[in-house]
Amino acid sequence: MAIEINANPHRLDLDWRWIFYAREKDCLFSINPDAHSVEDISYIKYGILTARKGGVKNSEVINCFSLENFKKFLNRKVKRNV
């Protein structure tokens, strides 16, 4: 499972303090600039700062995965509790 860190400064949905809880649950993270224009792509820096503040490592961010590892992540078998 991956949780989005929305980096738009008007949103910043995931407070950095929740990152510790998510990591305890073995969640990965996706850092998303929530860009609606080319200029908004620069918002990614806020997501990176949030992730760093929560102690997230590069290996826990799916944006940092190699293409091969990203494909493995997408094609993994997910165990669902229904």
PDB file of N, CA, C and O in Angstrom, chain B, residues numbered from 101:
ATOM      1  N   MET B 101       0.840  -1.166   0.000  1.00  0.00           N
ATOM      2  CA  MET B 101       0.000   0.000   0.000  1.00  0.00           C
ATOM      3  C   MET B 101       0.891   1.237   0.000  1.00  0.00           C
ATOM      4  O   MET B 101       1.958   1.256   0.614  1.00  0.00           O
ATOM      5  N   ALA B 102       0.439   2.249  -0.689  1.00  0.00           N
ATOM      6  CA  ALA B 102       1.156   3.530  -0.700  1.00  0.00           C
ATOM      7  C   ALA B 102       0.177   4.647  -0.354  1.00  0.00           C
ATOM      8  O   ALA B 102      -0.972   4.647  -0.797  1.00  0.00           O
ATOM      9  N   ILE B 103       0.643   5.576   0.428  1.00  0.00           N
ATOM     10  CA  ILE B 103      -0.140   6.745   0.816  1.00  0.00           C
ATOM     11  C   ILE B 103       0.451   7.959   0.119  1.00  0.00           C
ATOM     12  O   ILE B 103       1.669   8.122   0.042  1.00  0.00           O
ATOM     13  N   GLU B 104      -0.426   8.799  -0.380  1.00  0.00           N
ATOM     14  CA  GLU B 104       0.016  10.009  -1.075  1.00  0.00           C
ATOM     15  C   GLU B 104       0.374  11.108  -0.077  1.00  0.00           C
ATOM     16  O   GLU B 104      -0.354  11.377   0.878  1.00  0.00           O
ATOM     17  N   ILE B 105       1.509  11.722  -0.332  1.00  0.00           N
ATOM     18  CA  ILE B 105       1.849  12.976   0.339  1.00  0.00           C
ATOM     19  C   ILE B 105       1.562  14.058  -0.701  1.00  0.00           C
ATOM     20  O   ILE B 105       2.347  14.267  -1.626  1.00  0.00           O
ATOM     21  N   ASN B 106       0.425  14.745  -0.537  1.00  0.00           N
ATOM     22  CA  ASN B 106       0.018  15.793  -1.464  1.00  0.00           C
ATOM     23  C   ASN B 106       0.824  17.039  -1.130  1.00  0.00           C
ATOM     24  O   ASN B 106       0.709  17.589  -0.035  1.00  0.00           O
ATOM     25  N   ALA B 107       1.630  17.476  -2.071  1.00  0.00           N
ATOM     26  CA  ALA B 107       2.583  18.552  -1.806  1.00  0.00           C
ATOM     27  C   ALA B 107       2.050  19.945  -2.108  1.00  0.00           C
ATOM     28  O   ALA B 107       2.772  20.925  -1.920  1.00  0.00           O
ATOM     29  N   ASN B 108       0.825  20.063  -2.565  1.00  0.00           N
ATOM     30  CA  ASN B 108       0.271  21.378  -2.842  1.00  0.00           C
ATOM     31  C   ASN B 108       0.209  22.162  -1.526  1.00  0.00           C
ATOM     32  O   ASN B 108      -0.391  21.686  -0.563  1.00  0.00           O
ATOM     33  N   PRO B 109       0.815  23.348  -1.467  1.00  0.00           N
ATOM     34  CA  PRO B 109       0.854  24.097  -0.202  1.00  0.00           C
ATOM     35  C   PRO B 109      -0.529  24.523   0.292  1.00  0.00           C
ATOM     36  O   PRO B 109      -0.682  24.898   1.454  1.00  0.00           O
ATOM     37  N   HIS B 110      -1.524  24.469  -0.574  1.00  0.00           N
ATOM     38  CA  HIS B 110      -2.890  24.811  -0.163  1.00  0.00           C
ATOM     39  C   HIS B 110      -3.618  23.586   0.390  1.00  0.00           C
ATOM     40  O   HIS B 110      -4.713  23.704   0.939  1.00  0.00           O
ATOM     41  N   ARG B 111      -3.001  22.403   0.241  1.00  0.00           N
ATOM     42  CA  ARG B 111      -3.634  21.162   0.702  1.00  0.00           C
ATOM     43  C   ARG B 111      -2.804  20.512   1.799  1.00  0.00           C
ATOM     44  O   ARG B 111      -3.226  20.460   2.954  1.00  0.00           O
ATOM     45  N   LEU B 112      -1.613  20.011   1.436  1.00  0.00           N
ATOM     46  CA  LEU B 112      -0.742  19.310   2.375  1.00  0.00           C
ATOM     47  C   LEU B 112      -1.565  18.352   3.244  1.00  0.00           C
ATOM     48  O   LEU B 112      -1.584  18.458   4.470  1.00  0.00           O
ATOM     49  N   ASP B 113      -2.235  17.427   2.581  1.00  0.00           N
ATOM     50  CA  ASP B 113      -3.182  16.536   3.238  1.00  0.00           C
ATOM     51  C   ASP B 113      -2.598  15.686   4.354  1.00  0.00           C
ATOM     52  O   ASP B 113      -3.221  15.545   5.406  1.00  0.00           O
ATOM     53  N   LEU B 114      -1.426  15.122   4.149  1.00  0.00           N
ATOM     54  CA  LEU B 114      -0.857  14.233   5.152  1.00  0.00           C
ATOM     55  C   LEU B 114       0.074  15.012   6.075  1.00  0.00           C
ATOM     56  O   LEU B 114       1.172  15.405   5.682  1.00  0.00           O
ATOM     57  N   ASP B 115      -0.374  15.226   7.286  1.00  0.00           N
ATOM     58  CA  ASP B 115       0.475  15.874   8.287  1.00  0.00           C
ATOM     59  C   ASP B 115       1.665  14.965   8.562  1.00  0.00           C
ATOM     60  O   ASP B 115       1.503  13.749   8.664  1.00  0.00           O
ATOM     61  N   TRP B 116       2.845  15.531   8.682  1.00  0.00           N
ATOM     62  CA  TRP B 116       4.060  14.746   8.828  1.00  0.00           C
ATOM     63  C   TRP B 116       4.014  13.831  10.045  1.00  0.00           C
ATOM     64  O   TRP B 116       4.694  12.805  10.056  1.00  0.00           O
ATOM     65  N   ARG B 117       3.232  14.169  11.073  1.00  0.00           N
ATOM     66  CA  ARG B 117       3.168  13.336  12.280  1.00  0.00           C
ATOM     67  C   ARG B 117       2.488  11.998  12.028  1.00  0.00           C
ATOM     68  O   ARG B 117       2.702  11.053  12.787  1.00  0.00           O
ATOM     69  N   TRP B 118       1.673  11.894  10.979  1.00  0.00           N
ATOM     70  CA  TRP B 118       1.020  10.626  10.639  1.00  0.00           C
ATOM     71  C   TRP B 118       1.958   9.687   9.900  1.00  0.00           C
ATOM     72  O   TRP B 118       1.680   8.493   9.784  1.00  0.00           O
ATOM     73  N   ILE B 119       3.056  10.213   9.404  1.00  0.00           N
ATOM     74  CA  ILE B 119       4.008   9.380   8.663  1.00  0.00           C
ATOM     75  C   ILE B 119       4.561   8.266   9.547  1.00  0.00           C
ATOM     76  O   ILE B 119       4.750   7.145   9.074  1.00  0.00           O
ATOM     77  N   PHE B 120       4.819   8.549  10.801  1.00  0.00           N
ATOM     78  CA  PHE B 120       5.359   7.530  11.701  1.00  0.00           C
ATOM     79  C   PHE B 120       4.383   6.363  11.837  1.00  0.00           C
ATOM     80  O   PHE B 120       4.790   5.201  11.803  1.00  0.00           O
ATOM     81  N   TYR B 121       3.101   6.674  11.989  1.00  0.00           N
ATOM     82  CA  TYR B 121       2.069   5.632  12.100  1.00  0.00           C
ATOM     83  C   TYR B 121       1.991   4.822  10.804  1.00  0.00           C
ATOM     84  O   TYR B 121       1.920   3.594  10.840  1.00  0.00           O
ATOM     85  N   ALA B 122       2.004   5.500   9.684  1.00  0.00           N
ATOM     86  CA  ALA B 122       1.935   4.814   8.386  1.00  0.00           C
ATOM     87  C   ALA B 122       3.134   3.887   8.201  1.00  0.00           C
ATOM     88  O   ALA B 122       2.984   2.775   7.694  1.00  0.00           O
ATOM     89  N   ARG B 123       4.302   4.328   8.601  1.00  0.00           N
ATOM     90  CA  ARG B 123       5.502   3.490   8.481  1.00  0.00           C
ATOM     91  C   ARG B 123       5.399   2.261   9.375  1.00  0.00           C
ATOM     92  O   ARG B 123       5.854   1.185   8.987  1.00  0.00           O
ATOM     93  N   GLU B 124       4.812   2.396  10.561  1.00  0.00           N
ATOM     94  CA  GLU B 124       4.589   1.240  11.438  1.00  0.00           C
ATOM     95  C   GLU B 124       3.708   0.191  10.760  1.00  0.00           C
ATOM     96  O   GLU B 124       3.838  -1.004  11.025  1.00  0.00           O
ATOM     97  N   LYS B 125       2.821   0.644   9.892  1.00  0.00           N
ATOM     98  CA  LYS B 125       1.900  -0.241   9.168  1.00  0.00           C
ATOM     99  C   LYS B 125       2.492  -0.696   7.837  1.00  0.00           C
ATOM    100  O   LYS B 125       1.787  -1.276   7.011  1.00  0.00           O
ATOM    101  N   ASP B 126       3.784  -0.437   7.624  1.00  0.00           N
ATOM    102  CA  ASP B 126       4.509  -0.831   6.406  1.00  0.00           C
ATOM    103  C   ASP B 126       3.980  -0.172   5.136  1.00  0.00           C
ATOM    104  O   ASP B 126       4.032  -0.762   4.056  1.00  0.00           O
ATOM    105  N   CYS B 127       3.477   1.039   5.265  1.00  0.00           N
ATOM    106  CA  CYS B 127       3.023   1.785   4.092  1.00  0.00           C
ATOM    107  C   CYS B 127       4.226   2.389   3.377  1.00  0.00           C
ATOM    108  O   CYS B 127       5.233   2.742   3.989  1.00  0.00           O
ATOM    109  N   LEU B 128       4.083   2.491   2.080  1.00  0.00           N
ATOM    110  CA  LEU B 128       5.023   3.241   1.264  1.00  0.00           C
ATOM    111  C   LEU B 128       4.381   4.592   0.994  1.00  0.00           C
ATOM    112  O   LEU B 128       3.244   4.841   1.394  1.00  0.00           O
ATOM    113  N   PHE B 129       5.115   5.460   0.317  1.00  0.00           N
ATOM    114  CA  PHE B 129       4.609   6.806   0.071  1.00  0.00           C
ATOM    115  C   PHE B 129       4.788   7.195  -1.388  1.00  0.00           C
ATOM    116  O   PHE B 129       5.716   6.751  -2.064  1.00  0.00           O
ATOM    117  N   SER B 130       3.880   8.033  -1.850  1.00  0.00           N
ATOM    118  CA  SER B 130       3.968   8.646  -3.167  1.00  0.00           C
ATOM    119  C   SER B 130       3.923  10.148  -2.937  1.00  0.00           C
ATOM    120  O   SER B 130       2.999  10.651  -2.297  1.00  0.00           O
ATOM    121  N   ILE B 131       4.906  10.861  -3.450  1.00  0.00           N
ATOM    122  CA  ILE B 131       4.929  12.315  -3.293  1.00  0.00           C
ATOM    123  C   ILE B 131       4.384  12.930  -4.571  1.00  0.00           C
ATOM    124  O   ILE B 131       4.944  12.749  -5.652  1.00  0.00           O
ATOM    125  N   ASN B 132       3.275  13.664  -4.430  1.00  0.00           N
ATOM    126  CA  ASN B 132       2.542  14.200  -5.567  1.00  0.00           C
ATOM    127  C   ASN B 132       2.464  15.723  -5.468  1.00  0.00           C
ATOM    128  O   ASN B 132       1.979  16.245  -4.464  1.00  0.00           O
ATOM    129  N   PRO B 133       2.932  16.447  -6.489  1.00  0.00           N
ATOM    130  CA  PRO B 133       2.858  17.905  -6.428  1.00  0.00           C
ATOM    131  C   PRO B 133       1.441  18.443  -6.640  1.00  0.00           C
ATOM    132  O   PRO B 133       1.211  19.637  -6.453  1.00  0.00           O
ATOM    133  N   ASP B 134       0.488  17.591  -7.025  1.00  0.00           N
ATOM    134  CA  ASP B 134      -0.891  18.018  -7.283  1.00  0.00           C
ATOM    135  C   ASP B 134      -0.886  19.206  -8.259  1.00  0.00           C
ATOM    136  O   ASP B 134      -1.607  20.187  -8.077  1.00  0.00           O
ATOM    137  N   ALA B 135      -0.055  19.083  -9.291  1.00  0.00           N
ATOM    138  CA  ALA B 135       0.149  20.171 -10.247  1.00  0.00           C
ATOM    139  C   ALA B 135      -1.035  20.314 -11.201  1.00  0.00           C
ATOM    140  O   ALA B 135      -1.508  19.340 -11.786  1.00  0.00           O
ATOM    141  N   HIS B 136      -1.494  21.541 -11.339  1.00  0.00           N
ATOM    142  CA  HIS B 136      -2.538  21.870 -12.297  1.00  0.00           C
ATOM    143  C   HIS B 136      -2.008  22.833 -13.358  1.00  0.00           C
ATOM    144  O   HIS B 136      -2.758  23.339 -14.193  1.00  0.00           O
ATOM    145  N   SER B 137      -0.702  23.071 -13.303  1.00  0.00           N
ATOM    146  CA  SER B 137      -0.015  23.874 -14.312  1.00  0.00           C
ATOM    147  C   SER B 137       1.456  23.471 -14.264  1.00  0.00           C
ATOM    148  O   SER B 137       1.890  22.797 -13.330  1.00  0.00           O
ATOM    149  N   VAL B 138       2.211  23.881 -15.258  1.00  0.00           N
ATOM    150  CA  VAL B 138       3.639  23.565 -15.295  1.00  0.00           C
ATOM    151  C   VAL B 138       4.350  24.166 -14.080  1.00  0.00           C
ATOM    152  O   VAL B 138       5.240  23.538 -13.505  1.00  0.00           O
ATOM    153  N   GLU B 139       3.960  25.368 -13.694  1.00  0.00           N
ATOM    154  CA  GLU B 139       4.590  26.026 -12.554  1.00  0.00           C
ATOM    155  C   GLU B 139       4.360  25.264 -11.254  1.00  0.00           C
ATOM    156  O   GLU B 139       5.212  25.268 -10.367  1.00  0.00           O
ATOM    157  N   ASP B 140       3.200  24.607 -11.145  1.00  0.00           N
ATOM    158  CA  ASP B 140       2.855  23.888  -9.916  1.00  0.00           C
ATOM    159  C   ASP B 140       3.725  22.655  -9.671  1.00  0.00           C
ATOM    160  O   ASP B 140       3.726  22.118  -8.563  1.00  0.00           O
ATOM    161  N   ILE B 141       4.456  22.203 -10.670  1.00  0.00           N
ATOM    162  CA  ILE B 141       5.325  21.045 -10.479  1.00  0.00           C
ATOM    163  C   ILE B 141       6.353  21.337  -9.388  1.00  0.00           C
ATOM    164  O   ILE B 141       6.818  20.418  -8.713  1.00  0.00           O
ATOM    165  N   SER B 142       6.707  22.595  -9.214  1.00  0.00           N
ATOM    166  CA  SER B 142       7.693  22.956  -8.190  1.00  0.00           C
ATOM    167  C   SER B 142       7.174  22.695  -6.773  1.00  0.00           C
ATOM    168  O   SER B 142       7.959  22.717  -5.825  1.00  0.00           O
ATOM    169  N   TYR B 143       5.878  22.450  -6.609  1.00  0.00           N
ATOM    170  CA  TYR B 143       5.322  22.134  -5.288  1.00  0.00           C
ATOM    171  C   TYR B 143       5.897  20.842  -4.718  1.00  0.00           C
ATOM    172  O   TYR B 143       5.790  20.591  -3.518  1.00  0.00           O
ATOM    173  N   ILE B 144       6.500  20.028  -5.566  1.00  0.00           N
ATOM    174  CA  ILE B 144       7.056  18.757  -5.114  1.00  0.00           C
ATOM    175  C   ILE B 144       7.998  18.963  -3.926  1.00  0.00           C
ATOM    176  O   ILE B 144       8.134  18.087  -3.072  1.00  0.00           O
ATOM    177  N   LYS B 145       8.646  20.131  -3.879  1.00  0.00           N
ATOM    178  CA  LYS B 145       9.592  20.399  -2.784  1.00  0.00           C
ATOM    179  C   LYS B 145       8.902  20.352  -1.425  1.00  0.00           C
ATOM    180  O   LYS B 145       9.515  19.930  -0.445  1.00  0.00           O
ATOM    181  N   TYR B 146       7.647  20.773  -1.343  1.00  0.00           N
ATOM    182  CA  TYR B 146       6.932  20.744  -0.074  1.00  0.00           C
ATOM    183  C   TYR B 146       6.644  19.304   0.361  1.00  0.00           C
ATOM    184  O   TYR B 146       6.692  18.983   1.549  1.00  0.00           O
ATOM    185  N   GLY B 147       6.348  18.456  -0.601  1.00  0.00           N
ATOM    186  CA  GLY B 147       6.139  17.046  -0.292  1.00  0.00           C
ATOM    187  C   GLY B 147       7.418  16.382   0.184  1.00  0.00           C
ATOM    188  O   GLY B 147       7.402  15.574   1.112  1.00  0.00           O
ATOM    189  N   ILE B 148       8.516  16.726  -0.454  1.00  0.00           N
ATOM    190  CA  ILE B 148       9.814  16.168  -0.047  1.00  0.00           C
ATOM    191  C   ILE B 148      10.155  16.634   1.363  1.00  0.00           C
ATOM    192  O   ILE B 148      10.640  15.845   2.174  1.00  0.00           O
ATOM    193  N   LEU B 149       9.909  17.895   1.662  1.00  0.00           N
ATOM    194  CA  LEU B 149      10.182  18.405   3.010  1.00  0.00           C
ATOM    195  C   LEU B 149       9.308  17.709   4.057  1.00  0.00           C
ATOM    196  O   LEU B 149       9.782  17.391   5.148  1.00  0.00           O
ATOM    197  N   THR B 150       8.042  17.472   3.730  1.00  0.00           N
ATOM    198  CA  THR B 150       7.143  16.760   4.639  1.00  0.00           C
ATOM    199  C   THR B 150       7.646  15.343   4.878  1.00  0.00           C
ATOM    200  O   THR B 150       7.687  14.876   6.017  1.00  0.00           O
ATOM    201  N   ALA B 151       8.029  14.659   3.801  1.00  0.00           N
ATOM    202  CA  ALA B 151       8.543  13.291   3.918  1.00  0.00           C
ATOM    203  C   ALA B 151       9.816  13.262   4.768  1.00  0.00           C
ATOM    204  O   ALA B 151       9.969  12.395   5.628  1.00  0.00           O
ATOM    205  N   ARG B 152      10.708  14.189   4.533  1.00  0.00           N
ATOM    206  CA  ARG B 152      11.961  14.239   5.302  1.00  0.00           C
ATOM    207  C   ARG B 152      11.683  14.489   6.786  1.00  0.00           C
ATOM    208  O   ARG B 152      12.304  13.880   7.657  1.00  0.00           O
ATOM    209  N   LYS B 153      10.750  15.385   7.055  1.00  0.00           N
ATOM    210  CA  LYS B 153      10.411  15.693   8.448  1.00  0.00           C
ATOM    211  C   LYS B 153       9.890  14.454   9.165  1.00  0.00           C
ATOM    212  O   LYS B 153      10.107  14.285  10.365  1.00  0.00           O
ATOM    213  N   GLY B 154       9.192  13.576   8.413  1.00  0.00           N
ATOM    214  CA  GLY B 154       8.681  12.336   8.977  1.00  0.00           C
ATOM    215  C   GLY B 154       9.673  11.189   8.927  1.00  0.00           C
ATOM    216  O   GLY B 154       9.342  10.073   9.328  1.00  0.00           O
ATOM    217  N   GLY B 155      10.877  11.439   8.444  1.00  0.00           N
ATOM    218  CA  GLY B 155      11.913  10.416   8.422  1.00  0.00           C
ATOM    219  C   GLY B 155      11.793   9.393   7.304  1.00  0.00           C
ATOM    220  O   GLY B 155      12.380   8.314   7.384  1.00  0.00           O
ATOM    221  N   VAL B 156      11.043   9.721   6.269  1.00  0.00           N
ATOM    222  CA  VAL B 156      10.858   8.788   5.153  1.00  0.00           C
ATOM    223  C   VAL B 156      12.166   8.638   4.383  1.00  0.00           C
ATOM    224  O   VAL B 156      12.852   9.619   4.096  1.00  0.00           O
ATOM    225  N   LYS B 157      12.493   7.403   4.060  1.00  0.00           N
ATOM    226  CA  LYS B 157      13.701   7.104   3.287  1.00  0.00           C
ATOM    227  C   LYS B 157      13.346   6.992   1.812  1.00  0.00           C
ATOM    228  O   LYS B 157      12.198   6.708   1.471  1.00  0.00           O
ATOM    229  N   ASN B 158      14.317   7.213   0.935  1.00  0.00           N
ATOM    230  CA  ASN B 158      14.089   7.084  -0.510  1.00  0.00           C
ATOM    231  C   ASN B 158      13.487   5.729  -0.853  1.00  0.00           C
ATOM    232  O   ASN B 158      12.641   5.634  -1.743  1.00  0.00           O
ATOM    233  N   SER B 159      13.908   4.695  -0.165  1.00  0.00           N
ATOM    234  CA  SER B 159      13.435   3.342  -0.452  1.00  0.00           C
ATOM    235  C   SER B 159      11.959   3.149  -0.111  1.00  0.00           C
ATOM    236  O   SER B 159      11.366   2.136  -0.480  1.00  0.00           O
ATOM    237  N   GLU B 160      11.361   4.118   0.592  1.00  0.00           N
ATOM    238  CA  GLU B 160       9.941   4.048   0.961  1.00  0.00           C
ATOM    239  C   GLU B 160       9.057   4.908   0.057  1.00  0.00           C
ATOM    240  O   GLU B 160       7.843   4.971   0.250  1.00  0.00           O
ATOM    241  N   VAL B 161       9.661   5.565  -0.922  1.00  0.00           N
ATOM    242  CA  VAL B 161       8.921   6.469  -1.817  1.00  0.00           C
ATOM    243  C   VAL B 161       8.843   5.829  -3.200  1.00  0.00           C
ATOM    244  O   VAL B 161       9.868   5.622  -3.850  1.00  0.00           O
ATOM    245  N   ILE B 162       7.631   5.517  -3.648  1.00  0.00           N
ATOM    246  CA  ILE B 162       7.503   4.803  -4.924  1.00  0.00           C
ATOM    247  C   ILE B 162       7.975   5.660  -6.098  1.00  0.00           C
ATOM    248  O   ILE B 162       8.346   5.120  -7.140  1.00  0.00           O
ATOM    249  N   ASN B 163       7.968   6.979  -5.948  1.00  0.00           N
ATOM    250  CA  ASN B 163       8.503   7.852  -6.996  1.00  0.00           C
ATOM    251  C   ASN B 163       9.994   7.604  -7.216  1.00  0.00           C
ATOM    252  O   ASN B 163      10.519   7.897  -8.291  1.00  0.00           O
ATOM    253  N   CYS B 164      10.674   7.070  -6.211  1.00  0.00           N
ATOM    254  CA  CYS B 164      12.121   6.847  -6.277  1.00  0.00           C
ATOM    255  C   CYS B 164      12.474   5.440  -6.752  1.00  0.00           C
ATOM    256  O   CYS B 164      13.651   5.127  -6.929  1.00  0.00           O
ATOM    257  N   PHE B 165      11.479   4.599  -6.958  1.00  0.00           N
ATOM    258  CA  PHE B 165      11.736   3.223  -7.388  1.00  0.00           C
ATOM    259  C   PHE B 165      12.315   3.211  -8.798  1.00  0.00           C
ATOM    260  O   PHE B 165      12.023   4.086  -9.614  1.00  0.00           O
ATOM    261  N   SER B 166      13.130   2.215  -9.065  1.00  0.00           N
ATOM    262  CA  SER B 166      13.561   1.971 -10.445  1.00  0.00           C
ATOM    263  C   SER B 166      12.332   1.524 -11.229  1.00  0.00           C
ATOM    264  O   SER B 166      11.327   1.137 -10.632  1.00  0.00           O
ATOM    265  N   LEU B 167      12.399   1.573 -12.532  1.00  0.00           N
ATOM    266  CA  LEU B 167      11.271   1.144 -13.353  1.00  0.00           C
ATOM    267  C   LEU B 167      10.902  -0.302 -13.047  1.00  0.00           C
ATOM    268  O   LEU B 167       9.723  -0.640 -12.939  1.00  0.00           O
ATOM    269  N   GLU B 168      11.904  -1.144 -12.910  1.00  0.00           N
ATOM    270  CA  GLU B 168      11.662  -2.558 -12.621  1.00  0.00           C
ATOM    271  C   GLU B 168      10.939  -2.741 -11.278  1.00  0.00           C
ATOM    272  O   GLU B 168       9.972  -3.497 -11.188  1.00  0.00           O
ATOM    273  N   ASN B 169      11.409  -2.052 -10.251  1.00  0.00           N
ATOM    274  CA  ASN B 169      10.780  -2.163  -8.934  1.00  0.00           C
ATOM    275  C   ASN B 169       9.388  -1.534  -8.912  1.00  0.00           C
ATOM    276  O   ASN B 169       8.504  -2.014  -8.203  1.00  0.00           O
ATOM    277  N   PHE B 170       9.189  -0.467  -9.680  1.00  0.00           N
ATOM    278  CA  PHE B 170       7.870   0.150  -9.753  1.00  0.00           C
ATOM    279  C   PHE B 170       6.874  -0.807 -10.417  1.00  0.00           C
ATOM    280  O   PHE B 170       5.734  -0.927  -9.969  1.00  0.00           O
ATOM    281  N   LYS B 171       7.305  -1.482 -11.478  1.00  0.00           N
ATOM    282  CA  LYS B 171       6.431  -2.466 -12.128  1.00  0.00           C
ATOM    283  C   LYS B 171       6.095  -3.597 -11.166  1.00  0.00           C
ATOM    284  O   LYS B 171       4.953  -4.057 -11.132  1.00  0.00           O
ATOM    285  N   LYS B 172       7.070  -4.052 -10.383  1.00  0.00           N
ATOM    286  CA  LYS B 172       6.814  -5.093  -9.381  1.00  0.00           C
ATOM    287  C   LYS B 172       5.791  -4.606  -8.356  1.00  0.00           C
ATOM    288  O   LYS B 172       4.899  -5.351  -7.950  1.00  0.00           O
ATOM    289  N   PHE B 173       5.932  -3.360  -7.948  1.00  0.00           N
ATOM    290  CA  PHE B 173       4.983  -2.792  -6.992  1.00  0.00           C
ATOM    291  C   PHE B 173       3.571  -2.783  -7.575  1.00  0.00           C
ATOM    292  O   PHE B 173       2.616  -3.163  -6.897  1.00  0.00           O
ATOM    293  N   LEU B 174       3.439  -2.356  -8.818  1.00  0.00           N
ATOM    294  CA  LEU B 174       2.126  -2.292  -9.448  1.00  0.00           C
ATOM    295  C   LEU B 174       1.506  -3.668  -9.654  1.00  0.00           C
ATOM    296  O   LEU B 174       0.286  -3.819  -9.586  1.00  0.00           O
ATOM    297  N   ASN B 175       2.333  -4.661  -9.902  1.00  0.00           N
ATOM    298  CA  ASN B 175       1.841  -6.003 -10.221  1.00  0.00           C
ATOM    299  C   ASN B 175       1.814  -6.943  -9.011  1.00  0.00           C
ATOM    300  O   ASN B 175       1.558  -8.137  -9.165  1.00  0.00           O
ATOM    301  N   ARG B 176       2.072  -6.423  -7.830  1.00  0.00           N
ATOM    302  CA  ARG B 176       2.098  -7.283  -6.648  1.00  0.00           C
ATOM    303  C   ARG B 176       0.701  -7.826  -6.357  1.00  0.00           C
ATOM    304  O   ARG B 176      -0.310  -7.248  -6.757  1.00  0.00           O
ATOM    305  N   LYS B 177       0.677  -8.920  -5.670  1.00  0.00           N
ATOM    306  CA  LYS B 177      -0.602  -9.492  -5.215  1.00  0.00           C
ATOM    307  C   LYS B 177      -0.925  -8.852  -3.875  1.00  0.00           C
ATOM    308  O   LYS B 177      -0.128  -8.890  -2.937  1.00  0.00           O
ATOM    309  N   VAL B 178      -2.086  -8.278  -3.810  1.00  0.00           N
ATOM    310  CA  VAL B 178      -2.486  -7.579  -2.589  1.00  0.00           C
ATOM    311  C   VAL B 178      -3.467  -8.465  -1.817  1.00  0.00           C
ATOM    312  O   VAL B 178      -4.463  -8.943  -2.360  1.00  0.00           O
ATOM    313  N   LYS B 179      -3.159  -8.667  -0.551  1.00  0.00           N
ATOM    314  CA  LYS B 179      -4.051  -9.424   0.319  1.00  0.00           C
ATOM    315  C   LYS B 179      -5.054  -8.443   0.899  1.00  0.00           C
ATOM    316  O   LYS B 179      -4.679  -7.492   1.585  1.00  0.00           O
ATOM    317  N   ARG B 180      -6.305  -8.670   0.627  1.00  0.00           N
ATOM    318  CA  ARG B 180      -7.347  -7.756   1.086  1.00  0.00           C
ATOM    319  C   ARG B 180      -8.186  -8.405   2.177  1.00  0.00           C
ATOM    320  O   ARG B 180      -8.539  -9.581   2.090  1.00  0.00           O
ATOM    321  N   ASN B 181      -8.498  -7.635   3.191  1.00  0.00           N
ATOM    322  CA  ASN B 181      -9.397  -8.084   4.247  1.00  0.00           C
ATOM    323  C   ASN B 181     -10.787  -7.591   3.921  1.00  0.00           C
ATOM    324  O   ASN B 181     -11.037  -6.385   3.898  1.00  0.00           O
ATOM    325  N   VAL B 182     -11.678  -8.504   3.671  1.00  0.00           N
ATOM    326  CA  VAL B 182     -13.047  -8.105   3.308  1.00  0.00           C
ATOM    327  C   VAL B 182     -13.998  -8.428   4.427  1.00  0.00           C
ATOM    328  O   VAL B 182     -15.196  -8.168   4.313  1.00  0.00           O
TER     329      VAL B 182
END
